[in-house]
Amino acid sequence: MRLAFIALALAPFSVCTLEARVVRFVVENKQPFAGGAQWGSAGAYERLTGTAYIEVDARDPLNALIVDIENAPRTDRGTVAFSTPFFILKPADPARWNHKIYYTANNRGNDPLLPVRTADQVGSNDLALKLGYAIADAGWEGDLVSSPAKLAVRVPIAKQADGSPIVGLMRVEYSARNIPAGGAFTLNLEGSPGFTSYEAADLNPAHSTLTVRDPVNGTKTPISAGRWAFGKCPSGYASLEASATDICYFDKFQINKIYELIYAAKNPKVMGLGLAATRDVASFLRYEKRDSEGNTNPLAGEVRRIYATGASQTGGYLRDFLYLGFNEDESHRKVFDGVIPTIAGTDRVFLNIRFSDPNIWSDQDDRHDFLQTSYPPFTYGITTDVITGIRDGVLKRPATDPYVFQIDSAAEFWQLRASLNTVDGEGHPVPIPGNVRLYFVSSTSHGFTAGGLLTRPAVNNPQCQNPAPAATAETTRALLVAMDAWVERGVEPPASNYPLVENGTLVPIEEARKAFPAIPHVNFPTAANNLPLLDFGSAFGKLGGIRLTEPPLIRHIYPVLVPKADSDGLDIAGVRSMQIRAPLGTSLGWNLRVAGQGAPNLCGLTGSYLPFAKTEAERTASGDPRKSLEERFRNHEGFVAAVRQAAKELVDARFLLPEDAERFVAAALASDVLRKPGRHE
């Protein structure tokens, strides 16, 4: 039926295609950014916030693949209308703008620059400001609870042709991710108060299924319909109040259990329109002078380049955005010149499905058979998946495909199946396209937010066995400069440095275990997050669709490979950033759950930090095979020299900016690493 619909849209005697576009772009507030702080040669910035009103034509082939767009309400012009909040940062003096846009696609509505009030809150994003970029973002996720602090796109609800509700299966999992430490009698159906829930179409619990299990792979034990209800009950059964968007468990949800609810939901939002929101807002800012009502584009003028970046959930969103063809606007122009997905692995958010739930992700320790997940095609280049026979690729439209840098940490290999970017389902290598670079920030956990030398105490997560490391943002800063040089001047960027089977740096988990040092009291993972090929029924496929089967059938298990470590437990491949070249301990992309809370499974996306002993005597006494700090650096001066050398190597390789190199050296000089008592630089 969908193919027939598209064919009608393309028929030579069909009515004229309606133009899909931003029809109103309304700036509602303008104020100095960060108190008027000065940013390099760009000077002060101003912040603009407002609303973009968008209309799309469901018959346009670029939009027709959006699930349920044919079931969305229409305007008098026959278009599908929706809106999204936006924000823009631009130099207050237009002459200081570099005529480039850095589009920072938000994660669950959160853009770190949106709430900034003072310069010290900007963090690593200061680079784009100093370079004179305009920074922009708009909402794309339609199930967020509306808030001035979030960018939430407002999309319509799909209805049957007669106006009656569309009903379908919805599955939700409740675990330590969304159950508070002391447990809870009631949760909203989504599991988090920050997101709206799909209403239950039938409030009789006997017509739904609720189960509980201990380990992620344990047997699901049914909970009788008499022990729970659709409703709110903050203090238990006595406080029960019926609700179509909440669940009450009379025996109380416990943090060390995993609960699964399958119910009939109604009123799906046309969530795939969020992809069109990103496309159309970015295209408007790049190409148009004004909207249909004459409102001026705040960035009207010569926009030479526009780059997009997104992390974690939004890294997977950008992969989907490219794969589904949204980097081509309705006038068949390229939207983004360069795209930088970070910490995404081969993840896809699957926004383009009925009853989409882009807030969750598949981990080894829970929700491993849910969407978001990986699904063929995995690779940027066009390849044939040996398991499904699908021949496809994320990039397949040369006229509108951007340059791509994907930047991943080690955690993405353990949890988000990053190895499938470079190997097929049987472990054979696949090529990386010429317009793509895959970068691996060695031995890091999920997140590039806080840099440093790992001299401060690591963070302790009570659910995990090991302390968690600090993250690093320095590599991503340097690669923004490299992306611009590639697009603007044709300067070849650094070569991809992903772990590869060809050179033995990407291996099965058993081989990784053999290479890992025997560090006292440290357990090596028993498994990474393998990839089940999920079968949700005949209406679901590589473009998204409708889930008719819940839970899904498992048709195949893809093996995943992980990075191989050296004698310190540090990954061999990759950038090997400052924390690896002048290490004070072993940082890892994995951690394990504590006993009683899911051990020995992986502990979410959290990494580990295992400090080195200070002296040879200390490490010998503990049985630690890794060299001590004194054996590595001798003294404080030796540590500073190692940092200087590492900084030079990274700058030369274009993975570190000179200004960040200077900060590392200054931090090393000021540190107490192997400093003699009473001595200060």
C-alpha positions as CSV (number, residue, x, y, z in Angstrom):
1,M,0.0,0.0,0.0
2,R,2.9,2.4,0.8
3,L,4.5,1.7,-2.5
4,A,1.2,2.4,-4.3
5,F,0.9,5.6,-2.4
6,I,4.4,6.8,-3.5
7,A,3.7,5.7,-7.1
8,L,0.6,7.9,-7.1
9,A,2.6,10.8,-5.8
10,L,5.0,10.4,-8.7
11,A,2.4,9.8,-11.4
12,P,2.6,12.2,-14.3
13,F,-1.0,13.3,-14.0
14,S,-1.0,13.8,-10.3
15,V,-1.7,17.2,-8.8
16,C,1.3,19.6,-8.3
17,T,3.5,18.8,-5.4
18,L,3.0,21.1,-2.4
19,E,6.2,22.9,-1.3
20,A,7.3,21.6,2.1
21,R,9.1,24.3,4.1
22,V,9.4,26.5,7.1
23,V,6.4,28.7,6.7
24,R,7.0,30.9,9.8
25,F,10.3,31.5,11.6
26,V,9.4,33.6,14.6
27,V,12.2,35.0,16.9
28,E,10.4,35.5,20.3
29,N,13.4,36.6,22.4
30,K,16.8,38.1,21.9
31,Q,19.4,38.8,24.6
32,P,23.1,38.9,25.1
33,F,24.7,35.5,25.5
34,A,26.6,34.6,28.7
35,G,26.4,38.1,30.0
36,G,28.0,39.6,26.9
37,A,31.2,37.6,27.3
38,Q,33.8,38.0,24.6
39,W,34.8,34.9,22.5
40,G,38.1,35.2,20.6
41,S,37.9,37.3,17.4
42,A,34.1,36.8,17.3
43,G,33.5,39.0,20.3
44,A,30.2,39.0,22.1
45,Y,27.3,36.7,21.0
46,E,23.5,37.1,21.2
47,R,21.0,34.4,21.8
48,L,17.8,34.1,19.8
49,T,15.0,31.8,20.8
50,G,11.7,31.2,19.1
51,T,9.5,28.8,17.1
52,A,9.7,27.4,13.6
53,Y,6.3,26.5,12.0
54,I,6.8,23.9,9.3
55,E,4.5,22.3,6.7
56,V,5.3,19.2,4.7
57,D,3.6,17.5,1.8
58,A,3.0,13.8,2.6
59,R,3.0,13.0,-1.2
60,D,6.6,14.2,-1.7
61,P,8.8,11.0,-1.9
62,L,11.2,12.7,0.6
63,N,8.5,12.7,3.2
64,A,6.4,9.7,2.2
65,L,8.5,7.2,4.1
66,I,7.6,8.9,7.4
67,V,5.5,6.4,9.2
68,D,1.9,7.5,9.7
69,I,2.3,10.7,7.8
70,E,-0.7,9.6,5.7
71,N,-2.7,9.4,8.9
72,A,-1.8,12.9,10.1
73,P,-4.3,15.8,10.0
74,R,-4.1,18.2,7.1
75,T,-4.2,21.9,6.8
76,D,-6.5,23.7,4.3
77,R,-3.6,23.6,1.9
78,G,-3.4,19.8,2.2
79,T,-0.1,19.9,4.1
80,V,0.9,18.3,7.4
81,A,1.8,21.1,9.9
82,F,3.9,20.9,13.0
83,S,6.3,23.3,15.0
84,T,9.5,23.2,16.9
85,P,11.3,25.6,19.3
86,F,14.8,26.7,18.2
87,F,17.7,28.7,19.5
88,I,20.5,30.5,17.7
89,L,23.8,32.0,19.0
90,K,25.4,34.4,16.6
91,P,28.0,37.1,16.9
92,A,26.5,40.4,17.9
93,D,28.6,42.1,15.3
94,P,27.6,40.4,12.0
95,A,31.0,41.3,10.5
96,R,32.6,38.9,12.9
97,W,30.6,35.9,11.8
98,N,32.6,33.3,9.8
99,H,29.5,32.6,7.7
100,K,29.3,29.0,9.0
101,I,26.8,27.2,11.2
102,Y,27.5,24.6,13.8
103,Y,24.2,22.7,14.3
104,T,24.4,21.0,17.7
105,A,21.6,18.5,17.6
106,N,20.2,18.1,21.1
107,N,20.0,14.9,23.2
108,R,16.4,14.3,24.5
109,G,15.7,18.0,24.1
110,N,18.8,19.0,26.0
111,D,21.3,21.3,24.3
112,P,24.1,22.3,26.7
113,L,24.3,25.8,25.3
114,L,20.5,26.5,25.8
115,P,20.6,27.1,29.5
116,V,24.0,28.9,29.6
117,R,24.0,32.1,31.6
118,T,27.7,32.7,32.3
119,A,30.9,32.1,30.3
120,D,32.2,29.4,32.7
121,Q,29.2,27.2,31.8
122,V,30.1,26.9,28.1
123,G,32.8,24.2,28.5
124,S,34.2,22.7,25.4
125,N,31.7,24.4,23.1
126,D,33.8,27.6,23.5
127,L,35.8,26.6,20.5
128,A,33.0,27.1,18.0
129,L,32.3,30.5,19.6
130,K,35.9,31.6,19.4
131,L,36.0,30.6,15.7
132,G,33.0,32.7,14.9
133,Y,30.4,30.1,14.1
134,A,26.8,30.7,14.5
135,I,25.4,27.9,16.6
136,A,21.8,26.6,16.1
137,D,19.5,23.8,17.2
138,A,15.9,22.9,17.1
139,G,13.7,20.2,18.6
140,W,13.3,16.8,16.9
141,E,11.9,14.5,19.6
142,G,8.2,14.7,20.0
143,D,7.5,12.8,23.3
144,L,9.2,15.2,25.6
145,V,7.3,17.0,28.4
146,S,7.3,20.6,27.2
147,S,9.7,22.9,29.1
148,P,11.5,26.1,28.4
149,A,14.7,24.2,29.1
150,K,14.1,21.6,26.4
151,L,13.7,21.7,22.7
152,A,10.6,19.5,22.1
153,V,9.1,19.3,18.6
154,R,5.3,19.4,18.6
155,V,4.0,16.8,16.1
156,P,0.4,15.7,15.3
157,I,-1.3,12.5,16.5
158,A,-2.1,9.9,13.8
159,K,-5.7,8.9,13.5
160,Q,-7.7,6.4,11.5
161,A,-9.5,7.7,8.4
162,D,-12.7,8.0,10.3
163,G,-11.0,9.9,13.2
164,S,-11.0,7.0,15.6
165,P,-7.7,6.2,17.5
166,I,-5.0,4.0,16.1
167,V,-4.2,1.2,18.5
168,G,-1.0,-0.9,18.6
169,L,1.4,-2.8,20.8
170,M,3.7,-1.0,23.2
171,R,6.4,-2.6,25.4
172,V,8.2,-0.9,28.2
173,E,10.9,-2.1,30.6
174,Y,11.4,-0.8,34.2
175,S,14.8,-1.3,35.9
176,A,17.5,0.5,37.8
177,R,17.5,3.0,34.9
178,N,14.1,4.4,36.0
179,I,13.2,2.9,39.4
180,P,14.4,5.1,42.3
181,A,16.9,3.6,44.8
182,G,14.2,3.0,47.4
183,G,11.7,1.5,44.9
184,A,8.4,2.9,43.8
185,F,4.8,1.9,43.8
186,T,4.0,4.0,40.7
187,L,5.6,5.1,37.6
188,N,4.4,6.8,34.4
189,L,4.1,4.2,31.6
190,E,7.1,5.6,29.9
191,G,9.1,5.2,33.1
192,S,10.4,8.7,33.3
193,P,8.6,12.0,34.2
194,G,10.5,13.9,31.6
195,F,8.6,12.0,28.8
196,T,5.0,11.6,27.8
197,S,3.5,8.2,27.8
198,Y,1.4,6.5,25.2
199,E,-2.1,6.1,26.6
200,A,-3.4,2.7,27.4
201,A,-6.3,1.8,25.1
202,D,-7.6,-0.7,27.6
203,L,-7.3,-0.2,31.4
204,N,-8.1,-3.8,32.3
205,P,-4.7,-5.2,33.4
206,A,-6.0,-8.7,32.5
207,H,-5.7,-7.7,28.9
208,S,-2.0,-6.7,29.3
209,T,1.1,-8.5,30.5
210,L,3.4,-7.5,33.3
211,T,6.4,-9.7,34.2
212,V,9.4,-9.6,36.5
213,R,12.8,-11.2,36.4
214,D,16.2,-10.9,38.2
215,P,19.0,-11.1,35.7
216,V,18.6,-9.7,32.2
217,N,18.4,-13.2,30.7
218,G,16.3,-14.7,33.5
219,T,12.9,-16.3,33.2
220,K,10.1,-13.7,33.0
221,T,7.6,-14.5,35.8
222,P,4.1,-13.1,35.2
223,I,2.6,-10.8,37.8
224,S,-1.1,-11.5,38.2
225,A,-3.6,-8.9,37.1
226,G,-4.7,-8.5,40.7
227,R,-1.4,-7.2,41.8
228,W,-1.1,-4.1,39.5
229,A,-3.3,-1.6,37.7
230,F,-3.1,1.3,35.3
231,G,-3.1,4.3,37.6
232,K,-1.2,6.3,40.1
233,C,-0.7,5.0,43.6
234,P,2.2,7.0,45.3
235,S,1.7,5.1,48.6
236,G,0.4,1.7,47.4
237,Y,-3.0,0.2,46.6
238,A,-4.9,2.4,49.0
239,S,-3.9,5.5,47.1
240,L,-4.8,4.1,43.6
241,E,-6.3,6.5,41.2
242,A,-7.0,5.2,37.7
243,S,-4.9,6.7,34.9
244,A,-4.3,5.8,31.2
245,T,-0.7,7.0,31.4
246,D,0.6,5.5,34.7
247,I,1.2,2.1,36.2
248,C,0.8,1.0,39.9
249,Y,2.4,-2.1,41.3
250,F,0.9,-3.0,44.6
251,D,4.0,-4.9,45.8
252,K,6.4,-2.0,44.8
253,F,8.9,-1.8,42.0
254,Q,12.4,-2.8,43.2
255,I,15.6,-1.5,41.8
256,N,17.3,-4.9,41.6
257,K,14.5,-6.4,39.4
258,I,13.6,-6.0,35.8
259,Y,9.9,-5.5,34.9
260,E,8.4,-5.7,31.4
261,L,5.0,-4.3,30.5
262,I,3.2,-5.1,27.2
263,Y,0.0,-3.2,26.6
264,A,-2.3,-1.9,23.9
265,A,-1.5,1.8,23.3
266,K,-3.4,4.4,21.4
267,N,-2.8,7.7,19.7
268,P,0.7,7.4,18.2
269,K,2.5,10.6,17.4
270,V,4.0,11.1,13.9
271,M,7.4,11.0,15.5
272,G,9.3,10.7,12.2
273,L,8.4,14.4,11.5
274,G,11.2,15.2,13.9
275,L,13.6,14.3,11.1
276,A,11.9,16.8,8.8
277,A,12.2,19.4,11.5
278,T,16.0,19.1,11.6
279,R,16.2,19.1,7.8
280,D,13.9,22.1,7.3
281,V,15.2,24.3,10.0
282,A,18.8,23.8,8.9
283,S,17.9,24.2,5.3
284,F,16.0,27.4,6.0
285,L,18.9,28.9,8.0
286,R,21.3,28.0,5.2
287,Y,19.4,28.9,2.0
288,E,16.4,31.3,2.7
289,K,16.3,35.0,3.2
290,R,12.9,35.1,4.8
291,D,9.8,32.9,5.6
292,S,6.5,32.8,3.8
293,E,5.2,35.7,5.9
294,G,8.2,37.9,5.4
295,N,10.0,37.2,8.7
296,T,13.8,37.5,8.1
297,N,16.1,34.6,8.5
298,P,18.4,35.7,11.4
299,L,21.3,34.2,9.5
300,A,20.4,35.4,6.1
301,G,23.4,36.1,4.0
302,E,26.2,34.0,2.6
303,V,26.2,30.8,4.7
304,R,29.3,29.0,3.3
305,R,29.1,25.9,5.4
306,I,27.0,24.1,7.9
307,Y,28.1,21.2,10.1
308,A,26.0,19.0,12.5
309,T,27.1,17.1,15.5
310,G,25.3,15.0,18.0
311,A,26.2,12.6,20.8
312,S,25.0,9.2,22.0
313,Q,21.2,9.1,21.3
314,T,21.7,12.0,18.9
315,G,24.7,10.4,17.2
316,G,22.4,7.5,16.3
317,Y,19.7,10.0,15.3
318,L,22.1,11.6,12.8
319,R,23.0,8.2,11.4
320,D,19.3,7.6,10.8
321,F,18.9,11.1,9.4
322,L,21.5,10.4,6.8
323,Y,20.3,6.9,6.0
324,L,16.7,7.9,5.5
325,G,17.7,10.7,3.1
326,F,16.9,13.7,5.2
327,N,20.2,15.5,4.2
328,E,18.4,16.4,1.0
329,D,15.9,19.2,1.3
330,E,12.7,19.6,-0.7
331,S,14.5,21.6,-3.3
332,H,17.0,18.7,-3.6
333,R,19.8,20.7,-2.0
334,K,22.4,19.3,0.4
335,V,21.6,20.3,4.0
336,F,24.8,19.6,6.0
337,D,28.2,19.7,4.5
338,G,29.7,17.7,7.3
339,V,28.2,15.5,10.1
340,I,30.0,14.4,13.2
341,P,28.1,11.7,15.1
342,T,29.8,10.9,18.4
343,I,29.6,7.9,20.8
344,A,27.0,6.2,18.6
345,G,28.5,2.9,17.6
346,T,26.1,1.5,15.0
347,D,23.1,2.6,17.0
348,R,19.9,3.9,15.4
349,V,17.1,5.7,17.4
350,F,14.3,4.3,15.2
351,L,12.3,7.5,15.5
352,N,10.5,6.5,12.3
353,I,8.2,3.8,13.8
354,R,4.7,3.8,15.2
355,F,4.7,4.3,18.9
356,S,8.4,5.3,18.7
357,D,10.3,5.4,22.0
358,P,13.6,7.1,21.3
359,N,14.5,7.5,25.0
360,I,15.8,4.0,25.6
361,W,18.7,2.1,24.2
362,S,19.8,-1.5,24.1
363,D,22.4,-2.5,26.7
364,Q,23.8,-5.9,27.6
365,D,22.5,-5.6,31.1
366,D,19.0,-4.5,30.2
367,R,16.6,-3.8,27.3
368,H,18.9,-5.7,24.9
369,D,15.9,-6.6,22.6
370,F,14.5,-3.0,22.5
371,L,14.8,-0.1,20.0
372,Q,17.1,1.9,20.0
373,T,19.4,-0.7,18.6
374,S,21.5,-1.6,15.6
375,Y,19.8,-3.0,12.5
376,P,21.2,-3.5,9.0
377,P,22.6,-1.6,7.2
378,F,25.3,-1.0,9.8
379,T,28.1,0.5,7.6
380,Y,28.4,3.9,6.0
381,G,29.4,2.4,2.6
382,I,27.0,0.2,0.6
383,T,27.7,-3.5,1.6
384,T,25.7,-6.7,1.7
385,D,24.8,-7.9,5.2
386,V,25.7,-11.6,5.2
387,I,22.9,-12.5,7.6
388,T,19.9,-10.8,6.1
389,G,21.1,-10.3,2.5
390,I,20.2,-6.6,2.8
391,R,22.5,-4.6,0.5
392,D,22.5,-1.0,1.6
393,G,24.5,1.7,3.4
394,V,24.0,4.8,5.5
395,L,25.5,6.9,2.7
396,K,24.2,6.1,-0.8
397,R,23.3,9.5,-2.3
398,P,26.5,11.1,-3.6
399,A,24.8,14.3,-4.6
400,T,23.7,15.1,-1.0
401,D,25.9,12.9,1.2
402,P,28.1,14.9,3.6
403,Y,31.6,14.3,4.8
404,V,31.4,12.2,8.0
405,F,33.6,11.9,11.1
406,Q,32.3,9.3,13.5
407,I,34.0,9.5,16.9
408,D,33.5,6.6,19.4
409,S,34.8,5.6,22.8
410,A,35.6,2.1,23.9
411,A,32.1,1.8,25.5
412,E,30.5,1.8,22.1
413,F,32.3,-1.4,21.2
414,W,31.1,-3.1,24.4
415,Q,27.6,-1.9,24.4
416,L,26.6,-0.2,21.1
417,R,28.1,-2.7,18.6
418,A,30.7,-0.3,17.1
419,S,32.6,-3.2,15.5
420,L,29.9,-3.6,12.9
421,N,31.1,-0.3,11.4
422,T,34.1,-2.2,10.0
423,V,33.2,-5.9,10.0
424,D,30.2,-7.9,8.7
425,G,28.1,-10.4,10.6
426,E,30.7,-13.0,10.2
427,G,33.6,-10.9,11.3
428,H,35.1,-10.1,7.9
429,P,36.4,-6.6,7.2
430,V,34.3,-4.2,5.2
431,P,35.6,-1.0,3.6
432,I,35.3,2.6,4.9
433,P,34.1,5.1,2.2
434,G,36.4,7.9,1.2
435,N,34.1,10.6,2.6
436,V,34.1,9.0,6.0
437,R,36.6,8.8,8.9
438,L,36.1,6.5,11.9
439,Y,38.0,7.7,15.0
440,F,38.4,5.8,18.2
441,V,39.2,7.7,21.4
442,S,41.0,4.8,23.1
443,S,40.1,3.5,26.6
444,T,37.4,5.9,27.2
445,S,33.9,5.5,28.5
446,H,30.6,6.9,27.0
447,G,30.8,10.7,27.0
448,F,33.1,13.4,25.9
449,T,32.4,16.2,28.4
450,A,35.1,16.8,31.0
451,G,38.8,16.8,30.1
452,G,41.7,16.5,32.4
453,L,44.7,14.4,33.4
454,L,42.7,12.0,35.6
455,T,44.5,13.4,38.6
456,R,41.3,14.1,40.5
457,P,39.4,11.3,42.3
458,A,37.3,9.2,39.9
459,V,33.5,9.0,40.3
460,N,31.9,6.1,42.2
461,N,28.7,4.6,40.8
462,P,27.1,2.5,43.6
463,Q,25.7,0.1,40.9
464,C,29.2,-0.6,39.4
465,Q,32.2,-2.5,40.7
466,N,34.9,0.0,39.7
467,P,35.3,3.8,39.9
468,A,34.4,5.6,36.7
469,P,36.9,7.7,34.8
470,A,36.8,11.3,33.7
471,A,35.8,11.9,30.1
472,T,37.7,13.8,27.4
473,A,36.4,16.4,24.9
474,E,39.8,17.5,23.5
475,T,39.8,15.2,20.5
476,T,36.3,16.3,19.3
477,R,37.4,19.9,19.5
478,A,40.4,19.3,17.2
479,L,38.3,17.3,14.8
480,L,35.8,20.1,14.3
481,V,38.8,22.1,12.9
482,A,39.8,19.2,10.8
483,M,36.3,18.8,9.4
484,D,36.2,22.4,8.3
485,A,39.6,22.2,6.7
486,W,38.4,19.1,4.7
487,V,35.2,20.6,3.5
488,E,36.4,24.2,3.0
489,R,39.9,23.7,1.6
490,G,40.2,20.0,0.7
491,V,42.8,19.3,3.4
492,E,42.8,15.5,4.0
493,P,41.9,14.8,7.7
494,P,43.8,12.3,9.8
495,A,43.2,8.7,8.7
496,S,40.6,6.5,10.4
497,N,42.1,4.8,13.4
498,Y,39.3,2.4,14.5
499,P,40.2,-1.0,15.9
500,L,40.4,-3.4,12.9
501,V,40.5,-7.2,12.5
502,E,43.2,-6.7,9.8
503,N,45.8,-5.6,12.3
504,G,44.6,-7.6,15.3
505,T,43.3,-4.7,17.4
506,L,39.7,-5.7,17.1
507,V,39.1,-9.2,18.5
508,P,36.6,-11.6,20.1
509,I,36.0,-11.1,23.8
510,E,38.0,-14.3,24.7
511,E,41.1,-13.0,22.9
512,A,40.6,-9.6,24.6
513,R,40.4,-11.4,28.0
514,K,43.7,-13.2,27.4
515,A,45.5,-9.9,26.5
516,F,44.2,-8.0,29.6
517,P,46.6,-7.8,32.6
518,A,45.7,-9.7,35.8
519,I,45.0,-6.6,37.9
520,P,44.1,-7.6,41.5
521,H,40.4,-7.5,42.4
522,V,39.4,-6.6,38.8
523,N,37.0,-8.8,37.0
524,F,37.0,-8.9,33.2
525,P,33.6,-8.9,31.4
526,T,32.0,-12.3,30.6
527,A,30.2,-10.8,27.6
528,A,29.7,-7.8,25.4
529,N,26.4,-6.7,24.2
530,N,25.8,-9.0,21.2
531,L,23.2,-8.0,18.6
532,P,20.0,-10.0,18.1
533,L,18.3,-9.6,14.8
534,L,14.9,-8.5,15.9
535,D,11.8,-9.5,14.1
536,F,8.8,-7.3,15.0
537,G,6.7,-8.7,12.2
538,S,6.0,-8.1,8.5
539,A,5.3,-4.3,8.9
540,F,8.8,-3.5,10.3
541,G,12.0,-3.2,8.4
542,K,15.2,-1.3,7.8
543,L,13.3,2.0,7.3
544,G,11.2,1.6,10.5
545,G,7.5,0.8,10.4
546,I,5.0,-0.8,12.7
547,R,5.7,-3.4,15.4
548,L,3.2,-6.2,15.2
549,T,5.0,-8.7,17.4
550,E,6.1,-7.9,21.0
551,P,8.4,-9.1,22.3
552,P,10.2,-9.5,19.0
553,L,11.3,-12.9,17.7
554,I,15.1,-13.4,17.6
555,R,16.2,-14.5,14.1
556,H,20.0,-14.4,14.5
557,I,22.7,-13.3,16.9
558,Y,25.4,-11.1,15.4
559,P,28.8,-11.5,17.2
560,V,30.5,-8.3,18.2
561,L,34.2,-7.7,18.6
562,V,36.0,-5.5,21.1
563,P,39.3,-3.5,21.2
564,K,42.4,-5.4,22.3
565,A,44.4,-3.9,25.1
566,D,48.2,-3.7,25.9
567,S,50.0,-4.8,29.0
568,D,48.5,-1.8,31.0
569,G,45.0,-2.7,29.9
570,L,44.8,0.3,27.6
571,D,43.4,-0.1,24.1
572,I,46.1,-0.4,21.4
573,A,44.2,1.2,18.5
574,G,42.9,4.7,18.3
575,V,43.8,8.3,19.1
576,R,45.4,7.3,22.4
577,S,44.7,10.6,24.0
578,M,46.7,12.3,26.8
579,Q,45.2,10.0,29.5
580,I,46.7,7.0,27.6
581,R,50.0,8.5,26.5
582,A,50.9,9.8,29.9
583,P,48.6,7.6,32.0
584,L,48.1,7.7,35.8
585,G,46.0,4.5,35.7
586,T,44.1,2.2,33.4
587,S,40.9,3.7,32.0
588,L,38.4,1.4,30.4
589,G,35.3,1.5,28.3
590,W,33.5,-1.0,30.5
591,N,32.4,-1.6,34.1
592,L,30.5,-4.4,35.8
593,R,27.5,-4.5,38.0
594,V,27.9,-5.2,41.7
595,A,26.7,-8.3,43.4
596,G,22.9,-8.3,44.0
597,Q,22.3,-5.7,41.2
598,G,23.0,-7.7,38.0
599,A,26.6,-8.9,38.4
600,P,28.5,-10.1,36.3
601,N,26.7,-8.1,33.6
602,L,28.1,-4.9,32.2
603,C,27.2,-1.7,34.2
604,G,25.4,0.3,31.5
605,L,27.6,2.7,29.6
606,T,29.9,3.4,32.5
607,G,33.7,2.9,32.2
608,S,36.3,2.1,34.8
609,Y,39.4,3.8,36.2
610,L,42.1,1.7,37.9
611,P,44.9,3.9,39.2
612,F,48.5,2.8,39.1
613,A,50.5,2.2,42.3
614,K,52.9,5.0,43.2
615,T,56.0,2.9,43.8
616,E,57.3,-0.5,42.6
617,A,57.2,-1.8,46.2
618,E,53.5,-0.9,46.5
619,R,52.5,-2.6,43.2
620,T,54.6,-5.7,43.9
621,A,53.0,-6.0,47.3
622,S,49.6,-5.9,45.8
623,G,50.5,-8.2,42.9
624,D,49.7,-5.5,40.3
625,P,51.6,-6.3,37.0
626,R,51.4,-2.7,35.7
627,K,54.3,-0.4,36.2
628,S,54.1,2.1,39.0
629,L,54.1,5.9,38.5
630,E,57.7,6.0,39.7
631,E,58.8,3.3,37.2
632,R,57.1,5.2,34.4
633,F,58.0,8.8,35.1
634,R,60.7,8.6,37.9
635,N,59.5,12.0,39.4
636,H,57.3,15.0,38.9
637,E,59.6,16.4,36.2
638,G,59.4,13.2,34.3
639,F,55.6,13.2,34.4
640,V,55.6,16.8,33.1
641,A,58.0,15.8,30.3
642,A,55.8,12.9,29.3
643,V,52.8,15.2,29.1
644,R,54.8,17.7,27.0
645,Q,55.9,14.9,24.6
646,A,52.4,13.5,24.4
647,A,50.9,16.9,23.7
648,K,53.4,17.5,20.9
649,E,52.6,14.2,19.3
650,L,48.8,14.8,19.5
651,V,49.1,18.3,18.1
652,D,51.2,17.0,15.2
653,A,48.7,14.3,14.5
654,R,45.9,16.9,14.6
655,F,44.0,15.3,17.4
656,L,44.8,18.1,19.9
657,L,44.6,21.9,19.5
658,P,47.7,23.9,20.6
659,E,45.6,25.8,23.2
660,D,44.4,22.5,24.7
661,A,48.0,21.2,24.7
662,E,49.0,24.2,26.7
663,R,46.3,23.5,29.3
664,F,47.5,19.9,29.6
665,V,51.1,21.0,30.3
666,A,49.9,23.7,32.8
667,A,47.8,21.1,34.6
668,A,50.7,18.7,34.7
669,L,53.0,21.4,36.2
670,A,50.4,22.2,38.8
671,S,49.6,18.6,39.7
672,D,50.9,16.7,42.7
673,V,51.9,13.7,40.6
674,L,55.2,12.4,42.2
675,R,55.9,15.9,43.6
676,K,58.3,16.0,46.5
677,P,56.7,17.4,49.7
678,G,57.2,21.2,49.9
679,R,58.1,21.7,46.2
680,H,55.9,23.7,43.9
681,E,56.4,24.9,40.4
